[in-house]
Amino acid sequence: MDNLLRMPRTETMVINVGPQHPSTHGVLRVLVELDGELILRAEPDIGYLHRGIEKLCENRTYHQCLPLMNRVDYLAGEVNNLGFCLAVEKLLGIEVPKRAQYIRVMIAEFTRIASHTFWLGTHAHDLGAMTPLFYGFREREKILDLCEMVSGGRMFPLYFRVGGLAADLPEGFIPKAWEFVNEFPEKWKDYDNLLTENIIWKERTVGVGVMTAEEALNWGWSGPMARGSGVDWDLRRDRPYSSYEDFDFEVPLGTKEGDTYSRYLVRMQEMLQSNRIIRQVLEKLPPGEVKVSDPRISLPPKEQVYSDISALINHFLLIKEGVTPPKGEVYQAIEAPKGEFGIYLVSDGTGQPVRVKIRAPSFVNLSAMNRLAQGRLLADMIALIGTMDIVLADVDR
């Protein structure tokens, strides 16, 4: 009996990581079973945000849904709005003017860079590097300044509309955009010099969260998460929308045995490619209108509203009742910074959607948490949450 009492025993311990915000990128609770510091099980527990955005949209006009879409992935609001506008325009059977398409691409790529710089700063900060956070916010603030110029909003700009844009680019925007495009490659080198060959960074990321291309597809991964494992798929190139086919860019890929470091390299290169697309937009930006000239879809010019009674009535009806797509259903997918962002809409012919379903990339990516964390140390789980670039509003909606 004494010998039995002296024998070593292994007992597991279950702890909560979250739902407090630090290092979980939102109100995420992960139920972790540990054997010492070794993870045996890591089950994400979601649902703390109580957003209910999809049901809220079903009680609003299509245009009233845009502020809600802004808050799904709140680091890439205008990209979400682009997906929603494209879905409604598909229902309506319309195509917005070329100038509006180009400007949409430019704003979407600015948003991608802003999202990736925020990811880079917070991911590095989670693993102990503080400087990249300040450098990332340096460029992100310049992009938010540009968003403020076109819409008046910074984190939640509302510039896109069903049928085009709220207005044309304001005076002074293009020189500011050129300034950013010309400066960004040099600024990007600061991130690269700090992290890419940093031995501590590589120790924390290389070999952590390995996922093969086949496994990534089986888990439903998309965007940088899938491309980090070598999956050669980008909706901007393979299912182009909003004139992406007019622009020349590369799709960065990681290794077939994708890990946290590989996904870091993919997102780093994506920022440069986004900058390359913006440069081409500025060079090729066509003249013309920025919204469809259909009074059933686009608001009349303000000067007409103040002087023409028919324009005033048209304005009133569009604000009150909204656009009325014909009966039908559509699915529209776009390449958001975190992966495939999809909008499924069902219309009954009225001014409000009957059903709205959002295919949020963070939700799908997070589902593989247990698969990635098993057998790793507890400290590695923080790296895994960071590499997924999740936003909890994109998970809970």
N, C-alpha and C positions, 0 to 999 in steps of 0.2 A: 504493500500500500504506500509506504514512504517513497519508493522508487517512482510510482505512478504520479504522486503529487509533485515530484521534482522534474517530471518530463515537461519540456516546453509545449505550450499550447498556442494555437493561432486562432484569434477571434477577429472577425471583421467589425468595422465600425461604419455606421451610416451617418453622414453629415449633410447639412444643407449648404450649398454654395448659392447665395442669393436668397430671396429676391431683391436685396439691396442692389443699388445700381453699379457700384465700382467693379470693373473688370467683367461684368456680364453684359455690357452694352444695352442696358435696359432692365426692366423688371422681370428678369429671368431667374427661375429657381431650378437648380440642378440637384437632384437627389443622387449623392455619390456614395457608393459602398467601397470602403478602403480596407486593404490589408496592409497595415503600416501606411506607407505613402503610395502604394500601388493601387491603381483604380481597377476594381473588378466590374463595376457597373456605374453608368452615368446616365440617368434618365432625366431629360429636360421636362420641366413642368411649366406650362404656359397658361395664359388666360388672365393675367393680372391687370391688363390694361383696360379691358371692358370697352373697346372702341365701338364695335358693332357698325363699322363703316358701310358694309354692304347693305344692311337693312336700312340704315339712314338714307342711303342713295335711292332706295325704292320708294321713298316718300318725298322726293324732291324732283324738280325739273332737272334735265340733263346738265344745264349750265350750273345749277346749284350744287351739283356733285363735284365740280372741279376743286373747290376749297377742301373738300374731304379727301380727294385723291392726293392733294398736296401733302396730306398728313399720314399717308400710308408709309412710304419710305420718306421720312421727313428730311433726309439728307439729299434727296433727289426728287423734289416735288414736281418740277416742271417735266421731268421724264415721265412720271406717272400720268400727268395731265396730257402729255402727248399720246400715250397709249389710249387713254379714255377718249380723247378727241378723235383719234383715228377710228376707234370702234364705232362711235356715233356716226362719223362721216361715212363709214362703210354701210351702216344701216340706211343712211339717207341716200347713198349712191352718188356722192359728190367727191370732187377732188379740189383741194384748195389751190390758189395760184402759186406759181413756181417761186416767187419771191418769199411767200409765206413758208413754203416747204424748206427753203434754204435757211431762213432765219430760225425755224424750228430746230433744224439740225445743229446750227451753231449754238443755240441756247442749251440743247440737250448735251452737247459735248462739253460745253463749259461746266454744266452740272455734273457730268461724269468726273471731270478733273477735280471739282470741289469735293465730291463724295469720296474719291480715292485719296485725296490729301487728308481728309478727316480720318479715313480708315488708317492710313499710314501713321498718322500722329498718335491715335489712340492705341493702335496695335503695338507700336513701339513703346509707348508709355506703359502699357500693361506688362511688358517684359523688362521694364527698368530703364528705358532710354527716354529722357525727358526732352532733349533738344529737338528731335523731329516733330514733336507736337507744335512747338512754336514756329518752326519753319513751314509746316503744313498749313497752319492758320494764316501765315503771311500771304500765301497765294490764294487761299480760300476767301479771305477778306476782299481781295481785289475782284474776285468773281462775284461775290455778293454785292459789291458796289455796282457792277455792270447789271446785275439783276434788278437792283434798285432803280437804275436809270430807265429801264424799259417798262417796269411795272409799279414802282413805288414800294415793292416788298423785297425783303432780303432773303430770309430763310424760307419764306412761303410766297414766292412771286406768283402772280396770277396773270400771265401774259398770253397764254394760249387760249383760244376760244374754238368752239365747234364752228368750223367754216373758215378758220384762219387765225388771226392774231387780234389782240385788243386794239393795237395801233401800230403804225410803222416805227422803225427805229428812231429814237430821239436824236436831236442834234448833239454831236460830240461822242456818240457811242462808238462809231467805227474807229476813230483815232485811239480811243481807250482800249478797244478790243485788239487793235494792231499792236499797241504797246505791250499788252499782256502776252500775245502770241510770240512776239520777238524776244521777250525777256525770259519766258518760261523755261526753255531748254537749259539755260545757264542756272536758273534757280533749281531745276530738277537735279542738277549735279550735286547740290548740297545734300539731298536725300541719299543719292547714290554713294557719295563719299562717306557719309555717316554710317551706313548700314550694310551695303552689299557685300563687302569683304570684311566686315567687322566680325572678329572671331567669336565674341560673346553672342552676337545676333545669330550667327550660323549654328552655334552650339544649341541655341534655344529653338531653332526652326528646322534645321536639316534632319530629315528622317522622322519628323514629328507629324502625325496625321497623314500617313501614307495612304493613298487611294489610287488604284489603277483606273485606266480609262473605262474598262468594262464595268468596274464597280461603280464609278461615278455615274455612268448612264443608268445602271440598275437602280441607283438611289434617286434618280431624277434630277441630278445636279445640272446646272447650266451656268452660263457666264464664266467669270474668272475661276470659279471653283472647278468647273469641268475642264476648261482650257488649261488649268494648272496641271491636270492629269493627262494632257495631250489630246483632248477631244477637240477636233478642228471644226468648231461650229460657232458661228456668230450671225445672229439674225440680221444685222445691218448689211452683211455681205450675202448671206444665203437666202434670206427672205426680205429683200430691201423694201423700205418704206420711206416716205417723205424725201425721195430723190437721193437716198444714200448711194444708189448705183452710179451717181454722177461723180463720186469722189474716190480718190485712190488712197487706200490705206491697207496696212497689214494687220493680221490677226495674230497677236503673240500667243505662243504655246509653251507650256511647261514640259516636263519630262513625263514619260509613260508611267513612272512610279511617282506620281505627284505627291509632294509634301508641302508643309507650310512655307518653306523657303521658295519652292517652285511657284506657289500661288503669289507670293510677294513679288517675284520677278515678273510675272505676267501682268499684275496690276501696275507695276512701275512702267513697263513698256506701253501699256494701254494709255497712260497719261500722255506720253509723247505722241501716240497715234491720234488721240483726240485733238491735241494741239495742231497736228498736221491737217486734220479735217477742217478745223476752224479756219486755218490759213487759206485753204482752198475755197471755203465759203466766202471769205472776205474778198478773194481775188475774182470769184465768178458771180458774185451777188447780182442777180438780174433786177431790172426795174419793174415797176408794175404795182398792182394792187396787193394787199395783204389779207384780203378776205373775199369770199365768194359774193358776187353781186346778186344775191337772191334775198328778197325781203322776208321770206319765210324762215331764213336762217341767220342772217347778219343784221345787226342793228343799223339803222340809218345814221348818216353823219349828224353830229350834234347841231350844226348850223341849220340843217333841214328840220330837225325836231323843233327848234325854236321858231321856225318861220312857216312851216307847212303842216297843216292839220292832219293830212294823211300819213305823213312821216311820224307825227306824234302818236297817232293811233297805232301805227305799226310798232313803234318803240314800246308802247304800253302793253300790247298783246304779247310781244316776244318776252318781255320781262315777267309778265304775269303767268303766261301759259307755257312759254318755252318752245323749243322746236318739237315737231311731232313726226318722228320717223314712222314709216309704214310698219305693219306687223311683220315680225321676223326675229331671227336670232343671229348673232355674229360672235366670233372670237377673234380678237386682235392681240398679237404678241409683239413685243418690242424688246430690244436689247437694253435693259436697265443696267446700272452699274453693278448690281448684285446678281444679275442673271436674267432669265426670261420673266418679264412682267406681262401677264396676260389679263385681258378684260373680256369676260363673257357677258353679253347683254341680251335680254329678251324684251322685245317691244310689243305692246298690244295696240299700237297706233295712237296712244295718248301722249301727253307731254311728260309723263313720268315712266321710267323703266319698271317693268314687272319684276325682273330678276337681274341682279348684279352679282357676279362672282369674280373675285380677284385671284389670279394665280400669282401668289407672292413668292419670289425666289428665296427669301430668308427662311420662310416656313419649311420649304423643301430641303434646303441646305442643312438646317438645324436638325432634321430628323436623323441624320447620320452621326449625331454626337456620341451615342453609346458605342457605335462601331469604331469610331476614331479613338476614343478615350481608353478602351479596354487594354489593360497591360501597360499603360503609361503612368507616369508619376502625376500627382495632383497638380504640380506646377505646370505640367504640359497642358492641362485642361484650359488654363488661361490663354495659352498660345492658340489652342484650337478654337476657342470662342472668338479670338481676335482674327484668325485667318478666315473664318466664315463671313466676316464683315456683316453681321446681322444687325438689324434694327428691330426692336421688339414690336413696334407698331406694324411692321411689315410681316411679323409672325402672327400677332393676335388680330390685327385689323379691327 
